[in-house]
Amino acid sequence: MPDRAPGRGREPAPPRAGGVPAGLLRTARPRQWVKNVLVAAAPAAAGELFSGHVLGRLALVFVLFTACAAAVYLVNDARDAEADRAHPVKRHRPVAAGQVPVPLAYAVGGTLAVLAPAAAARLCPPPVAVLLTAYLVMQLAYCVSLKNVLVVDLAVVTTGFLMRAIAGGLALGIPLSRWFLITTGFGALFMVAAKRYSEAVQMAGKAGATRALLTEYTTGYLRFVWQLAASVAVLGYCLWALEEGGVPHASLLPWRQLSMVAFVLAVLRYAVFADRGTAGEPEDVVLRDRALALIGVVWMAMYGLAVANW
């Protein structure tokens, strides 16, 4: 078969120890579950995070989003198993390596895709169930075709982050401000575009070693996208910080305004890795760089003091 002539890169990687259950867990990407903590963003911004009722509802939404994301990862890896075997890193994924059979990955992913929305419809407010279903449909459409459409692929991944943040507000009936949505949306686009840019830089000239769509993007365009997104995210946050919103200033220091400094420093520090082409997964970037993690802690402290009006 001529199209399979270069078979060297298509051989499955040796499966890791642990069997099928461990392979299914790895395919569900446990390290990615931290993204679902975004469901707590809106309640935290509204100062309504610390109560038993709130934490219980957010834990439920977190689990449901995790189940939906796991379903998408399983379906995605089953669809891309053949292509992943030609990738120097992805060939070690359990489905591509043969540790998890493709039909089983489809079956488990499909089961989660049915159970998660059904549980949301029974246990959550209707808007949350609708949002979760829309997230699942959008992400599955991304796996099937949207990931091959220029710009739309960036928009879909970014919207997935934004939906997580919106879900927390909907679950508790918390109004979402325009600044919250702008900052969250463009902050997510900044990280998504930076990741794509890093992939394009690192895999340049390596045939079969990157996303097919990256060959359609130029590094200059992806750089423009993450720079634009970072600028809008900073602007949105600063406008929030400078807007009093009719609440009298009674805190010891102007924490809202001071938090702008930490937020901008965090964006600038993250941009260092984006510029180098080493901004992979956002959680890896933050955990790898102590300075960025420290800036993040300082920002969260200032943000919390601003919300509490201390």
C-alpha positions in Angstrom: 0.0 0.0 0.0 1.8 3.1 -1.2 0.3 5.5 1.3 1.7 3.5 4.2 5.2 3.2 2.8 6.9 5.3 5.5 5.8 2.8 8.1 8.5 3.4 10.6 6.7 6.3 12.3 3.4 4.4 12.3 4.3 1.5 14.6 2.6 1.7 18.0 4.8 2.6 20.9 5.3 -0.1 23.5 2.4 0.0 25.9 3.1 1.1 29.4 2.5 -1.1 32.4 -0.9 -0.9 34.2 -3.2 -2.5 31.8 -6.4 -1.2 30.2 -7.8 0.6 33.4 -4.6 2.6 33.8 -4.6 3.4 30.1 -8.2 4.7 30.2 -7.3 6.9 33.1 -4.3 8.3 31.3 -6.4 8.9 28.2 -8.8 10.9 30.4 -5.9 13.3 31.0 -6.0 13.8 34.8 -3.5 16.7 34.6 -6.0 18.6 32.4 -8.7 18.4 35.1 -7.2 21.4 36.8 -8.7 23.5 33.9 -12.2 22.7 35.3 -11.3 24.7 38.5 -12.5 27.6 36.3 -16.0 26.8 37.4 -15.1 28.5 40.7 -14.0 31.8 39.0 -17.3 33.5 39.0 -18.3 32.6 42.6 -14.8 33.7 43.7 -15.1 37.0 41.9 -18.5 37.6 43.6 -17.1 36.7 47.1 -19.5 33.8 47.5 -17.1 30.9 47.3 -16.8 29.7 50.9 -20.0 28.0 52.0 -21.0 24.4 52.1 -23.8 24.8 49.6 -21.6 26.7 47.1 -18.7 24.2 47.4 -21.0 21.3 47.0 -22.6 22.7 43.8 -19.3 23.6 42.3 -17.8 20.2 43.1 -20.7 18.6 41.2 -20.2 21.0 38.2 -16.5 20.2 38.3 -17.1 16.5 38.2 -19.6 16.8 35.3 -17.2 18.9 33.2 -14.4 16.5 34.0 -16.6 13.6 32.7 -17.4 15.5 29.5 -13.8 16.4 28.9 -12.8 12.7 29.5 -15.4 11.7 26.9 -14.0 14.1 24.4 -10.4 13.0 25.0 -11.3 9.3 24.6 -13.2 9.9 21.3 -10.4 12.2 20.1 -7.6 9.7 20.8 -9.6 6.9 19.2 -10.2 8.9 16.0 -6.5 10.1 15.9 -4.9 6.8 16.8 -3.3 6.2 13.4 -2.0 9.8 13.1 -0.7 9.9 16.6 1.5 6.9 15.9 3.5 9.2 13.5 4.0 11.8 16.3 7.2 11.5 18.5 5.2 12.2 21.7 1.6 11.3 21.0 2.6 7.8 19.9 2.9 7.0 23.6 -0.7 7.8 24.3 -2.5 4.6 25.4 -4.8 4.3 22.4 -2.1 5.0 19.9 0.3 2.6 21.7 -2.3 -0.2 21.7 -2.8 -0.3 25.5 -6.5 0.7 25.1 -8.3 -0.8 22.1 -9.9 1.8 19.8 -13.5 0.3 20.1 -13.2 0.4 23.9 -12.1 4.1 23.8 -15.2 4.9 21.7 -17.5 2.9 24.0 -16.3 4.5 27.2 -16.2 8.0 25.7 -19.7 7.5 24.3 -21.0 6.3 27.7 -19.6 9.3 29.5 -21.0 11.6 26.8 -24.5 10.3 27.5 -24.3 10.0 31.3 -22.8 13.4 32.1 -25.5 15.6 30.4 -28.2 13.2 31.8 -26.8 13.7 35.3 -26.6 17.5 34.8 -30.3 17.6 33.6 -31.3 15.8 36.9 -29.0 17.5 39.4 -28.2 21.0 38.1 -30.2 24.1 37.1 -31.5 23.9 33.5 -29.0 26.5 32.2 -26.1 24.5 33.5 -27.4 21.3 31.8 -27.9 23.2 28.5 -24.4 24.7 28.7 -22.8 21.4 29.5 -24.6 19.7 26.6 -23.5 22.6 24.3 -19.9 22.2 25.5 -20.0 18.5 24.8 -21.5 18.9 21.3 -19.0 21.7 20.4 -16.0 19.7 21.6 -17.1 16.5 19.8 -17.6 18.6 16.6 -14.1 19.9 17.2 -12.7 16.4 17.3 -14.6 15.5 14.1 -14.0 18.5 11.9 -13.7 21.9 13.5 -10.1 21.4 14.6 -9.2 21.5 10.9 -10.8 24.9 10.3 -8.5 27.9 10.5 -9.3 30.4 13.4 -12.4 28.4 14.3 -10.2 25.9 16.1 -8.8 28.6 18.3 -12.3 30.0 18.9 -13.7 26.6 19.9 -10.9 25.8 22.4 -11.2 29.3 23.9 -14.9 29.0 24.2 -14.4 25.8 26.1 -12.5 27.7 28.8 -15.1 30.4 28.8 -18.0 27.9 29.2 -16.3 26.5 32.3 -16.2 29.9 33.9 -19.8 30.7 32.9 -21.0 27.4 34.3 -20.0 28.3 37.9 -22.0 31.5 37.7 -25.1 29.8 36.2 -25.0 27.0 38.8 -25.3 29.5 41.6 -27.3 32.2 39.9 -24.5 34.7 40.0 -24.6 37.6 37.4 -21.5 37.6 35.2 -20.0 41.1 34.5 -18.9 42.1 31.1 -15.3 42.6 32.4 -15.3 39.1 33.8 -16.3 37.6 30.5 -13.9 39.8 28.5 -10.9 39.1 30.7 -11.6 35.3 31.0 -12.3 34.9 27.2 -9.3 36.8 25.9 -7.1 35.4 28.7 -8.0 31.9 27.5 -7.3 32.9 23.9 -3.9 34.2 24.9 -2.9 30.9 26.4 -4.4 28.9 23.5 -2.7 30.9 20.9 0.6 30.8 22.8 0.4 27.1 23.0 -0.3 26.8 19.3 2.6 29.2 18.6 4.9 27.1 20.8 3.9 23.9 18.9 4.5 25.6 15.6 8.0 26.8 16.7 9.1 23.5 18.2 7.8 21.3 15.4 8.8 23.4 12.5 10.3 21.3 9.7 9.3 18.0 11.4 7.0 16.1 9.0 4.2 14.3 10.7 5.2 15.7 14.1 2.5 18.3 14.6 -1.1 19.2 14.2 -2.1 19.2 10.6 -3.6 22.7 10.9 -0.4 24.2 12.1 1.0 24.0 8.6 -1.7 26.5 7.6 -0.8 29.0 10.3 2.3 31.1 10.2 4.2 31.8 13.4 3.8 35.5 12.7 0.0 35.1 12.7 -0.1 33.1 15.9 2.2 35.6 17.5 -0.2 38.4 16.5 -3.1 36.5 18.0 -1.6 35.9 21.4 -0.3 39.4 21.6 -3.7 40.8 20.7 -5.5 38.6 23.2 -3.1 39.5 26.0 -3.6 43.2 25.3 -7.4 42.9 25.4 -7.3 40.7 28.6 -5.1 43.3 30.3 -7.3 46.1 29.2 -10.5 44.3 30.4 -9.0 43.6 33.8 -7.7 47.1 34.2 -11.2 48.6 33.4 -12.7 46.3 36.0 -10.1 47.4 38.6 -10.7 51.1 37.9 -14.5 50.8 38.0 -15.8 51.2 41.5 -19.3 50.1 40.5 -21.0 52.2 43.2 -19.4 50.3 46.1 -17.8 52.7 48.6 -14.1 52.3 49.1 -13.6 51.0 52.7 -10.6 48.8 52.4 -7.2 49.5 53.9 -5.6 49.9 50.5 -6.9 50.1 46.9 -6.5 46.4 46.3 -8.5 46.4 43.1 -6.1 48.9 41.5 -3.0 47.3 43.0 -4.0 43.9 41.7 -3.5 45.3 38.2 0.3 45.3 38.8 0.3 41.6 39.6 -2.0 40.7 36.8 0.1 42.6 34.2 3.3 41.1 35.6 1.8 37.6 35.3 0.8 38.2 31.7 4.3 39.6 30.9 6.0 36.6 32.6 3.8 34.1 30.7 4.6 36.0 27.5 8.3 35.2 28.0 7.6 31.5 27.5 5.2 32.2 24.7 7.9 34.3 22.9 10.5 31.5 23.4 8.0 28.9 22.0 8.0 27.0 25.3 4.4 27.8 26.4 2.9 24.4 26.3 0.1 23.4 28.7 -0.8 26.4 30.9 -0.6 24.3 34.1 2.9 23.1 33.1 4.1 26.7 32.5 2.8 27.9 35.9 4.1 24.9 37.9 7.5 25.0 36.1 8.2 28.7 36.8 8.4 29.7 40.5 8.4 33.4 39.7 5.2 33.1 37.8 3.6 30.9 40.5 4.6 33.5 43.1 3.1 36.4 41.1 -0.1 34.3 40.7 -0.3 33.8 44.5 0.2 37.6 45.1 -2.4 38.4 42.5 -4.9 36.0 44.0 -4.3 37.5 47.5 -4.9 41.0 46.2 -7.9 40.0 44.2 -9.4 38.3 47.3 -8.8 41.3 49.4 -10.5 43.5 46.8 -13.5 41.2 46.6 -13.8 41.1 50.4 -13.3 44.9 50.5 -10.7 44.6 53.4 
